[in-house]
Amino acid sequence: MKVLIVKTSSLGDIIQSLNTAKYLKNKFKDIEIHWVIEKEYFPLISTYPYIDGAIIFDMKFYKKNFLSYSAWKQFFIFLKNLRKNRYDLLFDMQGNIKSSIVNFFAISQKKIGFGYNSVREWPNIFSTNFHINIETNINMGLQYTSLIKNYFQDKNYFDSKKVLLKISDIEILKISQILEHKNLQTTFKMMICPHSIWENKKMDIKALISFLNLIKKSFDFSFLIIYGNENEKIFSDKIYENFKNSSLVIEKLNIPSWQNLMNRVDLVFSMDSAALHLC
């Protein structure tokens, strides 16, 4: 059986939806799972052990360069990759107009999506032919799993423990070298993820530094400070300046390496939920 999962963005939502692939692999022995994903999140999907293939849907590039030859060329490459397989089932976990484009062009006997009462953008229902309404007041990860479990009328408990993403031997070595840094030789290690694209999730730097000082006074902690872009690095460097002997600003990591490093520290302190979903 071949299954296509459509969940293109965003990072936190994708992380919470990954267990659907694990569920399907556990339920069916002979199953092949492909996933449609935005280009920037390809490393996440391509390293998840329960997914057999990833199809890049670079919607941001298409929209930004709508009138350019290169955008249309890339879009037709996407269509070619999408339509070279015939799927038994398609599960749309995005539920918006963007995923409707994927659903429309995909070749699948059944296209399963959210019902009118739970879909994010109602025009999406015209791109699927089997609709399931789910509870929208539960954890997002459970919502995604519920869509698939309800289709199979499965009421059994599913163990949704997190799965470590695959990384190379070189990346494993790099993580070990980070943890062996002289500034991190303390009893406990805390990863600090102080950034978010949402302003209301950010913490004032003075308050954050004050909080970390309280932690340092009470426990033997060192801090691994994460950033994602140059503006975030400036903020991270300011934190480091206050803890020069017991902190380290970590060079930008890909998502799989970030998760594996996260699983080797004692505590994660994050402004955004994406990091916490990776734990």
Backbone hydrogen bonds in HBPLUS format (Angstrom, degrees):
<---DONOR---> <-ACCEPTOR-->    atom                        ^
c    i                          cat <-CA-CA->   ^        H-A-AA   ^      H-
h    n   atom  resd res      DA  || num        DHA   H-A  angle D-A-AA Bond
n    s   type  num  typ     dist DA aas  dist angle  dist       angle   num
A0032-GLU N   A0001-MET O   2.83 MM  31  6.24 154.0  1.89 160.8 167.8     1
A0088-ASP N   A0002-LYS O   2.88 MM  86  5.44 145.1  2.00 137.2 147.4     2
A0089-LEU N   A0002-LYS O   3.36 MM  87  6.81 157.4  2.42 153.9 159.0     3
A0003-VAL N   A0032-GLU O   2.84 MM  29  6.16 165.4  1.86 170.1 172.5     4
A0034-HIS N   A0003-VAL O   2.90 MM  31  6.28 166.6  1.92 165.8 170.2     5
A0004-LEU N   A0089-LEU O   2.94 MM  85  6.37 159.8  1.98 152.6 159.1     6
A0091-PHE N   A0004-LEU O   2.84 MM  87  6.31 160.2  1.88 163.7 170.5     7
A0005-ILE N   A0034-HIS O   2.88 MM  29  6.26 161.8  1.91 152.1 157.4     8
A0036-VAL N   A0005-ILE O   2.91 MM  31  6.34 161.7  1.94 164.5 170.1     9
A0006-VAL N   A0091-PHE O   2.88 MM  85  6.16 168.6  1.89 159.9 160.0    10
A0093-MET N   A0006-VAL O   2.94 MM  87  5.87 150.7  2.03 145.0 154.5    11
A0038-GLU N   A0008-THR O   3.19 MM  30  5.00 158.4  2.24 122.6 122.0    12
A0014-ILE N   A0010-SER O   2.85 MM   4  5.98 160.1  1.88 163.2 169.7    13
A0015-ILE N   A0011-LEU O   2.99 MM   4  6.23 166.8  2.01 158.2 161.3    14
A0016-GLN N   A0012-GLY O   3.11 MM   4  6.34 155.8  2.17 143.9 150.2    15
A0017-SER N   A0013-ASP O   3.03 MM   4  6.21 128.4  2.30 138.3 151.9    16
A0017-SER N   A0014-ILE O   2.99 MM   3  5.05 134.3  2.21  97.9 111.3    17
A0018-LEU N   A0015-ILE O   3.41 MM   3  5.48 155.4  2.48 100.9 107.6    18
A0020-THR N   A0017-SER O   3.06 MM   3  5.87 164.7  2.08 123.3 128.2    19
A0021-ALA N   A0018-LEU O   3.00 MM   3  5.78 141.6  2.15 121.3 128.7    20
A0023-TYR N   A0019-ASN O   2.84 MM   4  6.05 158.1  1.88 148.8 154.5    21
A0024-LEU N   A0020-THR O   3.04 MM   4  6.26 162.1  2.08 144.7 148.6    22
A0025-LYS N   A0021-ALA O   2.97 MM   4  6.17 159.9  2.01 149.8 155.3    23
A0026-ASN N   A0022-LYS O   2.97 MM   4  6.15 150.2  2.06 147.5 155.5    24
A0027-LYS N   A0023-TYR O   2.96 MM   4  6.14 142.8  2.10 145.0 155.7    25
A0028-PHE N   A0024-LEU O   2.94 MM   4  5.99 156.5  2.00 151.8 156.5    26
A0052-ASP N   A0033-ILE O   2.85 MM  19  5.32 142.6  1.99 144.5 156.8    27
A0053-GLY N   A0033-ILE O   3.26 MM  20  6.64 133.7  2.49 149.8 149.7    28
A0035-TRP N   A0053-GLY O   2.90 MM  18  6.36 142.3  2.04 142.6 154.2    29
A0055-ILE N   A0035-TRP O   2.79 MM  20  6.03 163.8  1.82 153.3 155.7    30
A0037-ILE N   A0055-ILE O   2.92 MM  18  6.13 162.6  1.95 156.1 159.6    31
A0057-PHE N   A0037-ILE O   2.75 MM  20  5.60 163.1  1.78 144.9 147.6    32
A0041-TYR N   A0038-GLU O   3.05 MM   3  5.69 151.4  2.13 118.4 126.5    33
A0042-PHE N   A0039-LYS O   3.12 MM   3  5.27 168.0  2.14 112.7 115.4    34
A0044-LEU N   A0041-TYR O   3.07 MM   3  5.49 131.9  2.32 109.4 121.6    35
A0045-ILE N   A0041-TYR O   3.39 MM   4  6.83 159.1  2.44 154.3 158.9    36
A0046-SER N   A0042-PHE O   2.85 MM   4  5.93 170.8  1.86 167.4 170.5    37
A0048-TYR N   A0045-ILE O   3.24 MM   3  5.32 164.3  2.26 106.0 110.8    38
A0166-LYS N   A0047-THR O   2.90 MM 119  4.94 175.1  1.91 140.6 141.6    39
A0051-ILE N   A0048-TYR O   3.21 MM   3  5.90 165.9  2.23 129.9 130.2    40
A0059-MET N   A0057-PHE O   2.98 MM   2  5.74 135.6  2.18 104.4  91.7    41
A0061-PHE N   A0058-ASP O   3.13 MM   3  5.51 121.0  2.50 106.1 119.2    42
A0062-TYR N   A0058-ASP O   3.06 MM   4  6.41 160.7  2.10 153.1 159.2    43
A0063-LYS N   A0059-MET O   2.93 MM   4  6.10 166.2  1.95 155.9 158.5    44
A0064-LYS N   A0060-LYS O   3.02 MM   4  6.10 162.8  2.05 145.0 150.2    45
A0065-ASN N   A0061-PHE O   2.99 MM   4  5.97 150.0  2.09 147.2 154.1    46
A0068-SER N   A0065-ASN O   2.92 MM   3  5.39 162.3  1.95 121.4 127.3    47
A0072-TRP N   A0068-SER O   3.44 MM   4  6.77 164.9  2.47 146.4 149.5    48
A0073-LYS N   A0069-TYR O   2.84 MM   4  6.06 153.1  1.92 151.4 160.3    49
A0074-GLN N   A0070-SER O   2.92 MM   4  6.10 162.3  1.96 146.3 150.3    50
A0075-PHE N   A0071-ALA O   2.90 MM   4  6.11 149.4  1.99 143.7 153.0    51
A0076-PHE N   A0072-TRP O   3.00 MM   4  6.20 156.6  2.05 147.2 151.9    52
A0077-ILE N   A0073-LYS O   3.03 MM   4  6.33 143.0  2.17 142.7 153.4    53
A0078-PHE N   A0074-GLN O   2.96 MM   4  6.25 151.9  2.04 143.2 150.7    54
A0079-LEU N   A0075-PHE O   2.97 MM   4  6.35 155.5  2.03 146.0 152.3    55
A0080-LYS N   A0076-PHE O   2.97 MM   4  6.14 155.1  2.03 140.7 147.1    56
A0081-ASN N   A0077-ILE O   2.98 MM   4  6.26 161.5  2.02 151.3 155.6    57
A0082-LEU N   A0078-PHE O   2.81 MM   4  6.01 155.1  1.87 152.6 160.6    58
A0083-ARG N   A0079-LEU O   2.90 MM   4  5.95 160.4  1.94 151.2 155.3    59
A0087-TYR N   A0107-ILE O   2.87 MM  20  6.15 179.0  1.87 154.1 154.4    60
A0109-GLN N   A0087-TYR O   3.14 MM  22  6.71 148.1  2.24 156.0 160.5    61
A0090-LEU N   A0110-LYS O   2.89 MM  20  6.18 136.3  2.08 150.6 163.6    62
A0112-ILE N   A0090-LEU O   2.68 MM  22  5.87 163.9  1.70 168.2 164.5    63
A0092-ASP N   A0112-ILE O   2.85 MM  20  6.18 170.4  1.86 172.0 175.3    64
A0121-GLU N   A0095-GLY O   3.02 MM  26  6.34 152.4  2.10 167.6 164.4    65
A0100-SER N   A0096-ASN O   3.16 MM   4  6.41 133.9  2.38 138.2 151.3    66
A0100-SER N   A0097-ILE O   3.04 MM   3  4.88 127.0  2.34  91.9 106.9    67
A0101-ILE N   A0098-LYS O   3.23 MM   3  5.65 139.1  2.40 105.3 114.4    68
A0103-ASN N   A0099-SER O   2.91 MM   4  6.22 166.8  1.93 154.4 157.9    69
A0104-PHE N   A0100-SER O   2.90 MM   4  5.99 158.1  1.94 146.9 152.2    70
A0105-PHE N   A0101-ILE O   3.36 MM   4  6.59 157.7  2.41 146.1 149.9    71
A0106-ALA N   A0102-VAL O   2.95 MM   4  6.01 143.8  2.08 154.8 165.6    72
A0129-ASN N   A0111-LYS O   2.85 MM  18  5.40 142.0  2.00 136.1 148.0    73
A0130-PHE N   A0111-LYS O   3.12 MM  19  6.08 132.6  2.35 157.1 148.1    74
A0113-GLY N   A0130-PHE O   2.94 MM  17  6.33 159.6  1.98 164.9 170.8    75
A0132-ILE N   A0113-GLY O   2.97 MM  19  6.35 150.3  2.06 150.5 159.9    76
A0115-GLY N   A0132-ILE O   2.80 MM  17  4.66 143.2  1.94 108.4 106.4    77
A0118-SER N   A0115-GLY O   3.07 MM   3  5.57 156.9  2.12 115.6 122.7    78
A0119-VAL N   A0115-GLY O   2.89 MM   4  5.71 129.6  2.14 163.1 177.4    79
A0124-ASN N   A0121-GLU O   2.92 MM   3  5.88 162.2  1.95 135.4 140.5    80
A0125-ILE N   A0122-TRP O   3.16 MM   3  5.97 158.1  2.21 124.4 127.8    81
A0126-PHE N   A0123-PRO O   3.16 MM   3  5.93 161.7  2.20 120.8 125.4    82
A0127-SER N   A0124-ASN O   2.93 MM   3  5.57 165.5  1.95 122.4 127.3    83
A0142-LEU N   A0139-ASN O   3.01 MM   3  5.28 119.2  2.39 102.9 117.6    84
A0143-GLN N   A0139-ASN O   2.98 MM   4  6.36 143.0  2.12 146.9 158.5    85
A0143-GLN N   A0140-MET O   3.04 MM   3  4.91 119.4  2.42  91.5 107.4    86
A0144-TYR N   A0140-MET O   3.06 MM   4  6.43 157.3  2.12 156.0 159.7    87
A0145-THR N   A0141-GLY O   3.13 MM   4  6.39 165.5  2.16 147.4 151.4    88
A0146-SER N   A0142-LEU O   2.79 MM   4  5.82 150.8  1.88 142.0 150.8    89
A0147-LEU N   A0143-GLN O   3.15 MM   4  6.40 147.7  2.26 144.7 151.2    90
A0149-LYS N   A0145-THR O   2.87 MM   4  6.09 171.8  1.88 160.3 163.1    91
A0150-ASN N   A0146-SER O   2.80 MM   4  5.65 160.8  1.84 145.6 151.2    92
A0151-TYR N   A0147-LEU O   3.32 MM   4  6.42 144.4  2.46 130.3 138.9    93
A0152-PHE N   A0148-ILE O   3.22 MM   4  6.59 153.8  2.29 148.8 154.6    94
A0154-ASP N   A0149-LYS O   2.90 MM   5  5.08 171.5  1.91 146.3 147.8    95
A0153-GLN N   A0150-ASN O   3.09 MM   3  4.63 152.8  2.17  93.1 101.2    96
A0172-ILE N   A0168-SER O   2.97 MM   4  6.32 151.3  2.05 147.8 156.2    97
A0173-LEU N   A0169-ASP O   2.98 MM   4  6.21 158.0  2.03 145.7 151.1    98
A0174-LYS N   A0170-ILE O   2.95 MM   4  6.22 152.3  2.03 143.0 150.9    99
A0175-ILE N   A0171-GLU O   3.04 MM   4  6.28 155.1  2.10 146.4 151.8   100
A0176-SER N   A0172-ILE O   3.07 MM   4  6.37 158.9  2.12 148.3 154.0   101
A0177-GLN N   A0173-LEU O   2.96 MM   4  6.23 153.6  2.03 149.8 157.0   102
A0178-ILE N   A0174-LYS O   3.02 MM   4  6.31 149.6  2.12 144.3 152.3   103
A0179-LEU N   A0175-ILE O   3.06 MM   4  6.38 164.2  2.09 153.9 156.9   104
A0180-GLU N   A0176-SER O   3.04 MM   4  6.21 129.4  2.31 138.8 152.1   105
A0181-HIS N   A0178-ILE O   3.14 MM   3  5.47 164.6  2.17 111.6 115.8   106
A0184-LEU N   A0181-HIS O   2.95 MM   3  5.58 161.0  1.98 121.3 127.6   107
A0188-PHE N   A0220-ASP O   2.97 MM  32  6.05 160.4  2.01 167.1 163.8   108
A0222-SER N   A0188-PHE O   3.03 MM  34  6.51 137.9  2.21 141.0 152.3   109
A0266-ASP N   A0189-LYS O   2.93 MM  77  5.37 140.8  2.08 137.0 149.3   110
A0267-LEU N   A0189-LYS O   3.24 MM  78  6.61 140.6  2.40 153.2 157.0   111
A0190-MET N   A0222-SER O   2.85 MM  32  6.15 164.2  1.88 161.0 166.2   112
A0224-LEU N   A0190-MET O   2.81 MM  34  6.14 161.1  1.85 151.3 156.4   113
A0191-MET N   A0267-LEU O   2.80 MM  76  6.25 161.1  1.84 162.5 163.1   114
A0269-PHE N   A0191-MET O   2.82 MM  78  6.11 170.9  1.82 176.3 179.4   115
A0192-ILE N   A0224-LEU O   2.72 MM  32  5.88 166.9  1.74 152.4 156.2   116
A0226-ILE N   A0192-ILE O   2.97 MM  34  6.16 170.0  1.98 175.8 173.4   117
A0193-CYS N   A0269-PHE O   2.81 MM  76  6.11 170.9  1.82 163.1 163.6   118
A0271-MET N   A0193-CYS O   3.00 MM  78  6.36 154.0  2.06 173.5 165.4   119
A0201-LYS N   A0198-TRP O   3.08 MM   3  5.54 159.6  2.13 112.8 119.2   120
A0202-LYS N   A0199-GLU O   3.15 MM   3  5.40 154.7  2.22 107.0 114.5   121
A0208-LEU N   A0204-ASP O   2.89 MM   4  6.18 156.6  1.95 155.4 163.2   122
A0209-ILE N   A0205-ILE O   2.91 MM   4  6.06 166.5  1.93 150.6 153.7   123
A0210-SER N   A0206-LYS O   2.99 MM   4  6.10 156.0  2.04 143.0 150.0   124
A0211-PHE N   A0207-ALA O   2.94 MM   4  6.13 153.7  2.01 143.6 150.7   125
A0212-LEU N   A0208-LEU O   2.93 MM   4  6.23 161.6  1.97 153.5 158.1   126
A0213-ASN N   A0209-ILE O   2.92 MM   4  6.12 148.3  2.02 144.9 153.6   127
A0214-LEU N   A0210-SER O   3.14 MM   4  6.44 149.8  2.24 143.5 150.7   128
A0215-ILE N   A0211-PHE O   3.09 MM   4  6.47 151.1  2.17 145.7 153.9   129
A0216-LYS N   A0212-LEU O   2.93 MM   4  6.20 160.1  1.97 148.9 153.8   130
A0217-LYS N   A0213-ASN O   3.01 MM   4  6.22 149.5  2.11 145.8 153.3   131
A0218-SER N   A0214-LEU O   3.26 MM   4  6.43 140.1  2.43 139.8 149.1   132
A0218-SER N   A0215-ILE O   3.16 MM   3  5.35 131.0  2.41  99.7 112.4   133
A0219-PHE N   A0215-ILE O   2.87 MM   4  5.94 151.8  1.95 158.3 166.4   134
A0221-PHE N   A0219-PHE O   3.05 MM   2  5.67 127.4  2.34 105.1  90.1   135
A0223-PHE N   A0246-SER O   2.94 MM  23  6.44 152.7  2.01 142.2 149.6   136
A0248-LEU N   A0223-PHE O   2.91 MM  25  6.39 141.8  2.06 161.1 172.7   137
A0225-ILE N   A0248-LEU O   2.85 MM  23  6.03 167.8  1.87 152.0 156.1   138
A0250-ILE N   A0225-ILE O   2.84 MM  25  5.83 164.0  1.87 154.2 159.4   139
A0233-LYS N   A0229-ASN O   2.90 MM   4  6.20 142.0  2.05 145.3 157.3   140
A0234-ILE N   A0230-GLU O   3.15 MM   4  6.48 148.2  2.26 145.7 152.0   141
A0235-PHE N   A0231-ASN O   3.42 MM   4  6.76 156.9  2.47 142.2 147.1   142
A0236-SER N   A0232-GLU O   2.88 MM   4  6.17 158.3  1.93 149.7 156.3   143
A0237-ASP N   A0233-LYS O   2.79 MM   4  5.99 152.9  1.86 150.6 157.4   144
A0238-LYS N   A0234-ILE O   3.23 MM   4  6.51 143.1  2.37 139.5 148.2   145
A0238-LYS N   A0235-PHE O   3.17 MM   3  5.27 126.0  2.47  96.2 109.6   146
A0239-ILE N   A0235-PHE O   3.32 MM   4  6.76 146.3  2.44 143.2 151.6   147
A0239-ILE N   A0236-SER O   3.14 MM   3  5.20 122.0  2.50  95.4 109.4   148
A0240-TYR N   A0236-SER O   3.00 MM   4  6.36 161.2  2.04 149.6 155.0   149
A0241-GLU N   A0237-ASP O   2.98 MM   4  6.23 150.0  2.08 146.1 153.0   150
A0242-ASN N   A0239-ILE O   3.03 MM   3  5.58 149.4  2.13 112.8 121.5   151
A0243-PHE N   A0240-TYR O   2.84 MM   3  5.13 152.5  1.92 111.5 120.7   152
A0246-SER N   A0243-PHE O   3.12 MM   3  5.47 153.4  2.19 111.0 119.2   153
A0258-TRP N   A0254-ASN O   2.94 MM   4  6.10 161.5  1.98 158.6 164.8   154
A0259-GLN N   A0255-ILE O   2.94 MM   4  6.17 161.7  1.97 156.7 160.4   155
A0260-ASN N   A0256-PRO O   3.06 MM   4  6.28 161.2  2.09 147.3 152.3   156
A0261-LEU N   A0257-SER O   2.88 MM   4  6.08 157.8  1.93 153.3 159.1   157
A0262-MET N   A0258-TRP O   2.91 MM   4  6.03 157.1  1.96 146.6 153.8   158
A0263-ASN N   A0259-GLN O   3.04 MM   4  6.30 141.7  2.19 143.6 152.9   159
A0264-ARG N   A0261-LEU O   2.95 MM   3  5.28 161.4  1.99 113.5 117.9   160
A0265-VAL N   A0262-MET O   3.44 MM   3  5.65 171.6  2.45 108.4 109.7   161
A0277-HIS N   A0273-SER O   2.97 MM   4  6.24 147.4  2.07 156.9 166.2   162
A0278-LEU N   A0275-ALA O   3.09 MM   3  5.23 134.3  2.31  98.1 110.7   163
A0279-CYS N   A0276-LEU O   3.27 MM   3  5.28 140.7  2.44  96.1 106.3   164
